[in-house]
Amino acid sequence: MSTNTLTRSEVGGKSGDKIFSGATLAAGCLILAVLFGVAAFLVIQALPIFSADPTDITGGEGFGSYIFPIVIGTIIAASIALLIATPLGIGVALFISHYAPRRLAQGFGYLVDLLAAIPSVVYGAWGYAVLAPQLAVGYGWLAENLGWLPIFEGPASQTGRTILTAGIVLAVMVLPIITSLSREIFLQTPTLHEEAALAMGATRLEMIRMAVLPFARAGIVSAAMLGLGRALGETMAVALVLSGGALTASLIQSGNQTIAAEIALNFPEAFGLRLSELIAAGLVLFVITLAVNIIARWIISRHKEFSGAN
């Protein structure tokens, strides 16, 4: 009797495993199918642009001349966001996980999660109405005192709607992503490793440097790459903040544009070759994002073994 019951239980367990395995396989295949479908759509819709007369493309000099400035603008804005948000996010995550009292850490964690839930259009409106006018004064000072540097060459924008402002807004947007993921990774550091470092006479800062950061290295890279992906594809916040224009090396002049903002601003009225042009720009952004993720996975695979305390 008990033997039959056990056998039925085992059979039911194996059936459940097969069903669950099939469901997960289907979910994985669905993701691949969606990714392939998006890529195929972009390629098919963008094909006319590569055989078109260069004079028919925006700018009159071919697709390469059209896409190059906005690719550079996209990379500049995302790089500024990453340079600002990554160290700040790691610092906030370390404060929450290793320095703040428990109740204060919980409050900070809720605030960080709340920042991630704010719509991008709200960030854009804040950047346009509040941040840009405040930064315009500082841009004037930078142009007067550091104008000999190409990135601070004047004349400075009087409205503050520059690529640097867009980068700062993007940094605020990706900060919750980097902070939340880094915090969870820091909290997973083996307690024995931390206690061993402290027992050997290390200060808290030295313990973090020797035990926590090496353990969390791959996770930090993942968090930064996820933030970079968000920054590369952001549309409305950049479209509201950035006053688009010709490509310029100066971060405080009016000008520059990103691929996502270019598509968002022009897609509703586009048709014919212009529509293919914007879809081709989307294809370029798709390739850039894919390349960033591949590079991130390669970096993570090189440093996935914990090299600090095991």
Helices and strands as residue ranges (DSSP letters): H 2-50, G 54-56, H 63-94, I 95-99, H 102-117, H 120-126, I 127-131, H 132-146, G 150-152, H 163-187, H 191-199, H 204-207, I 208-212, H 213-215, H 217-233, H 236-241, H 259-266, H 273-302
